[in-house]
Amino acid sequence: MKKLVIHGGRRLSGEVTIGGAKNSTVALIPAAILAETPVKFDSVPDILDVYNLQAILNSMNVTSTFRGGELMIDPTNIVESELPSTAIKSLRASYYFMGSLLGRFGRATVTFPGGDNIGPRPIDQHIKGFEALGATVHEENDTVYINAENGLKAARIFLDVVSVGATMNIIMAAVHAEGTTVLENAAREPEIIDLATFLNNMGAQIRGAGTDVIRITGVKKLESKNTHTIIPDRIEAGTYLALAAAQGDGVLVKNVIPEHLESFTAKLLEMGVDLEVREDNIYVPKSVNLQPIHIKTAPFPGFATDLQQPVTPLLTLASGTSVIQETIYPERTRHIPELQKLGVDISNDVYGQINVTQSSNFHGARVSAAEIRAGASLVATGLMADGITEVINAEHVLRGYDHIVHKLTMLNADIQIEEE
C-alpha cells in the first residue's frame, strides 16, 4: 500500500502538461483486440490502469510494450482464455472487454468488474445492447457470459439512460455485426469520439459519434495503419485548473482542448477566476475575491461528475456557500468526512446536495482516498493546508493521474510517494 505525503502551504507556479485521457485509454486498449494487425497508441498516460489492462491482454496471448507514453499492442496471436480476476476486480473499465471480445469472437466471459466504489453503476444497458445485437447474456457468481452463436446482427437500440460505458461497449460489439446498427440516446463524451476515430482509422464505419445518434455499419476486417494519439484528459486538466485557481500564483495548463472543458471553465469564470483560454492551453492567474456558485453535474456537455470533487477545495475560498447537486452518482460523497478532517466546512444531504462553505486554516491530517477523484480533492486540500497531510490508499489517485507527484513537484509542491 502506498501513501502520498504532502507538506502543505506552498504556493504553486509554473506550467503543467496534461496527459492522454484516462477514460479514452481504458476503452481504447480493449478495443485494440478488434484489430488484425499490431496497434500503436501515443500520449498514453502512465497510470496503474494501463498496467492492469496489459496484464489482461497478456492472459490472452496479446503482447504489449509501454514506455515513454507509447503503447504497442500486438493481438495477431490472440487466444480465448480466462481473464485474470485480480486485474478485472481492480479495474471497472475491464468491462470493455465484454464488447471487444464479443466483437472479435462472438462470445465473452468476463468477471464482474471492480474499480471505484461511487455507488451503483449497473450494466443493464450494456446487456440490453448485446441482446439486441443477437447475443444471449446470463450472469452467475459475479461472472457475465455472453454468446452470439448465430453471429451478431445489426439492430436499432435506444438506451434508457445515457451511459458512456454502454455506448462504447455497443460500438465495439457492433463493428463486425452484419448491417447498420443505430444507437439512440447515446452518450456524447469526447472519449467516445476518440474511440470512434481510432476504429474508423482502422476501417470501421461509425458515424455520429459526439451526437446522441450513432450509426455503426459492420465491416469484415480492421487493420491499423497509423499511430493513434489519445486526446488530452479533460478531467486531469480540470483538476489542475481548480488547484491552480486555489493555490497558484500563475499556472499555465498545457495540452488541453478548451471545447471539452467549457462547462467547467464557465463555472470558474463565474466564480471570478480570470482564466486566459487559448487554443491549446489555459493560463490561471492568482485568484482573489471569489464568489460562491451552484454546480449541477450532468452528462457531457454538462458539468462532469468526475470534476465535482476536484473543484471542491477551490469552492472553500468563495465568500459564501457553494452548492453541488450530484445527479449522476448521488453516493459520490466519500470524500466529505475526509475533507472535514482537514478542516473543510462541507456537508451533504440525502438528496445528493453538497454544501461547501467558505473555510480556511486547513490543517494536515491522515486521510484516506476512497476513489480516484476523491483522492484528488484530498491532495489539493493537503497542498492548501498547514502542516503534513498523509493520503493513504494512494493507489486510487495513481490509477487516474499521470505522473502526479512529478507534475506537482514541478509546480513547487512538496509531495512524495511512500510505502504505507
N, C-alpha and C positions, 0 to 999 in steps of 0.2 A: 504494500500500500504506500502511496506517495502523498505528500502534503506540500502545499505552497506556503512559504514563509515570507511575509511581507513586512518590511519596516516602512510604516506609512508616513504621510505628511510631506512628501517631496513633490514639488510642482513638476509637471511634465511639459516637455517641449521637444521640437524636432519633427521628424517625419516617420510614418509607418506605411508599409506596403501591404495591401490586403492580398491574401492568397486565394486559391481557387475555392469555389463554393462547395462546402461540405455536403449540402443537400443535393447537389448535382452529382458529386463524386460517388456517393453511396448508391446511386442508381446506375450511373454510367459503368461502374465496374461489373455489376451483374449483367448489364446489357452487352458487355464485350463478348460473352459466350455465344451470342447470336451470330457472331461473325465466323466465317470460314477461313479467315486469314489472321495473322497477328495484328494486334491493335496497339496504338501508341497514344497516350494522353500526356498533355503538358499542363503546367500550372496546377499540379495535384497537391493538395495540402498535406503537410506532414502531420497527420493525426492518427490516433490509435485505431479509428475505424478502418482506415486503409489497410493496416496490418492484419486486422481481423478478417477483412474481406479476402486478402491474399491467402490466409490460412484456409478459407472456404474453397477458393479456387484450386489450391494445391490438392485438396481432397478429391477433386475431380480430374486430376492429372493435367490441370491447366497451369502452365508455368508463368511466373511473373517476376519482374525485377523493378525495384523502385529506388531511385536516387536522384537527388537534385531537382525534385519537382517533376521528373519524368517517370511515367509508369508504362512498362511494356507488358502486354498480356498476350500469350500465345494459346488460343483454345483449339488449335488444329488437331490435338490428340486427346480431346476431352472424352471422358468416360462417365457414365452414370454411376453414382456411388452415394453412400450415406454421408450427409453433410455433418461436419463436426459440431456437436451440440454445444460445446463450450463457447465457440465463436458465435454461433447462432443466438445463444441465450444472452450474450453481452451486447448484441447489436440489433436493434429493432429493424433497421433498414435491410437486414438479411432477407426480409420478406420479399424483396425484389427478385430473389431467385425463383419465387413461385412463377412470376410472369416470364422470366427469361428461360427457365428450364422448360416450361410449358411450350413456349415458342420454339425452342430448339428440339426437344424430344417428343413433344405431345403429352408429356406427363411430368409430374413433380411431386416430391415428398420432402416437406420442409417442417422441421420442428418449430412450434410457435415461438416467435422471436421475443427477445427481452428488450434491453435498452432503457431509456429514461422512464421513470415512473412519474408521469404527469397526468394520470387519470386515464379513464377508459379510451382506448383507441381501437375500436373493433375493425375487423377486416371483412365485414359483411358485404361492403360494396366491391371489394376485390373479388370475392366469391361470386357475387351476382354477375360480374363481368365475365369471369371464366365460364360460368354455366351458360350464359347467353352465347358464348362462342362455341358451345358444344361439349364442354368438359363436365365430368361428374366430380363432385367435391364432397369429401367427408372428413370430419375431424375425430381423432381418437387419441387420448392420452397426450394432449398438447402437440399433436402432430397433424398436419394438414396433408391429405392425399388427394392429388388432382390427376385426372386421367381423361384424355380425349382419344378414345380407341378408334373412332371413325374420322379423326382429323378435325382440325379447327375450321369452322365456317364463319364467315363474316356475319355480323348482327348489328341491330340498332340497339344501343344501350343508353339508358338515361340514369345517371347517378342520382340517388335520392338525396344525398348530401355531397357538397363539394369536397373532394378528397384528393390531395396531391398524390398520396401513395397509390390509391386505386387507379387514378388517371395514368400514372406511369406504368403500373403493372399491366393494365389492359392494353396500352400501346405495345409493350414488349411481347405480350401474348399474341397480339393481332398482326404483327408484321409479317408473319408467314401464313396467316389464315387465308382461306380461299374467298375472294371477293373483297368488297369495301365495307369496313366496319365504320359506323357512325357513332361517335361517343358524345353524348349531350350532357349539359351541366358539368362539363369538365373543369378541372382546376386550371388556373391561368398563370401560375407562377413562372418566373423566368427560368427556373431549373427544368421545367417541362419543355420549354423551347430549346434548352441546351441538349436535353436527351433526344428530342426530335431532330435537331440539327445533326447530331452525331450519327443517328440511324439513317437519315436521308443522305448524308455524305457517303454512306456505305451502300446505297442503292434502295433504301426503303422509300415508300411513297406515303408520307404523312403530311397532311395539310391542315392548317387551322390551329396549330399549337400556339398558345398565348391567347386564344379566344375560348369561348365556352362550348364550341362545337369543333371536334377534331375528327377528320376522316383518315382512315388508315387502309390503304389498298395493299393486300398481301402480295409479297414477292417471293420468288423461289430461293434467292441467294443474297447474302450480304457480304461484301468484301471491303475491307478498309484500304484506302489508297493514300491517306494523308494523316498527319497528326491532328488530333482534336484538342484544342486549347479550351480548358474549362473556364467558364465565366467567373468573375470575381465574386467573393462571398459577401452578399449584401448584409447578412446578419453579423459577420465579423466587422464589416465596415461600420454598421450602426453602433456596435458595441464600442469601437474606438472613438467614434464621433461623440457619443454620450460621455465617455470618460474624458475626452479632450475638453468638452464644454464644462465638465465638473471640476477638473483638477489641472487643466492645462494653461500654459502661458503663451500659447500659439503652437498648434499642431497641424501638420499637413497630412491628410489621409489620402494615399495614392492608390491607383489601380481600382477605381470604383466606376460603376455605371450609374450615374446620378438618377436616371429614369427608374431604376429599380428601387430607389430609396425615397421617392417623392413623398409618400405618406408619412415617412419618418422625419425627413428633414423639414417638412411643413410644420410638424409639431415643435421641433427645435426652434424654428424661426418664430413660431407663435409664443414660445417661452421668452424670447428675447435674445437668443443666441445668434450672433451676427455672422452667419455662415457665408463663405465665399464659394459658391458652387461653380466649378469649372468643367471642362469637357470630360476629364477622366480623373479628377481629384477634387477634394473639398478641403478648404482651409478653415480651421476653427480658431478664432482669436480668443483671448481671455474673456470670459463671460461674467457679467455683473448684472445686478438688478433684474433677476429672472422672475417671471410670472408663473403662477400655477396654471395647469392645463387639464383638460379632460381627454382621456385616451380610451378608445373602444377598439379592441382587436377584431380583425376580420380577415377573410381570405384575400389574397392579392387581387387588386392593388391596394387593399386596405392596410391598416397598421398590423404588422406581423406579430403573431403571438410570441415568436422567438425573441422579440425585442422588448417585450413589456418588462421583463426582469432586468436586462442590462440597462434600461433607461431609468430604472427606479432610483439609483444613487443620485443622479442628476436632479430628480424631482425634489429631493430633500433641500435643495438650495433655493427653491422658489418661495416667494413671500406669501405663503398661504398653504392650502391643502389641495393637492392634485388627486384626481380620481382616475383609476384604471378599471375598465369593465372588461374582464376576460371572457369572451364569448366562445372561444374555440375550445379551450381546456380549462373549465372553471376550477378544477382541482390543482391548477398550476400555482400553488401557494406555499410550497415547502421552503422557499427562501425567506418567508416572512419571519418566523421565530428566530432564524439565524441572523437576519439583519437587526432584529431587536437586540440581540446580544451585543452588537456593535454600537448600539445607541441610536438606531434609526427609529423615528416615530412613524410606524406603519402598522396598519390593521386591515382586516378583511371581514366580510360578512358571508352568510350562506348563499347569497345571490351572485357570487363571483365578482363583487366590487371590492377594490383595494383602495384604501385611502393612505396617501403619503403626505405627511405634514412637515413643514419646514423644521429642520433639526440640524444641530451642529455638535461640536465637541464629541465626535465619534472617537471611540477608544478601541484599541486592539483587543481581540478575544480569540478563542479557539472555536471555530465554526465548521460546519460540515456541508459540503456541496452535494445536494441530493440528486442533481442532474446538471446538464451542461450549462444552460442559461442561468439557472440559479447560482451555479458556481461563478459565472461571470459577474453577477451582481455583487457577490461576496468579495471577489478580487478587487473590483472597482471601489467598493466601500472601504476595504482594507487599505487601499492606496490613499484614500482621503483621511483615514483615521490616524490618531496619535498612537504611538506605540507599535507593538508587534501583533500582527494577525496571523494565525495559522488556519489555513483552509485544508481540512482533511478530506479524504475521498477525492483527491485532486485528479484522479483518472478521468472523472466525468468532464472536467474542464479540458484536459488534454485530448479527450475524444473529439472535441469540437473546435479547438482553436489552434491554428498552425503556428508553431514556434512562439507561443505566447510569452514565455519568460524572456527570450531574446528580444522580441519586439518591444516589450515593456521596459526592459533594461536600456535599450537604445533611446527610449523616451525619458530616461533619467529616473526610472523607478528602481527601488531596491527590493528585488524579489528573487527567490531561489526555490528550486525543487529539492526536497529532502525525503528520505525514506522515513516512513512512519514507524 
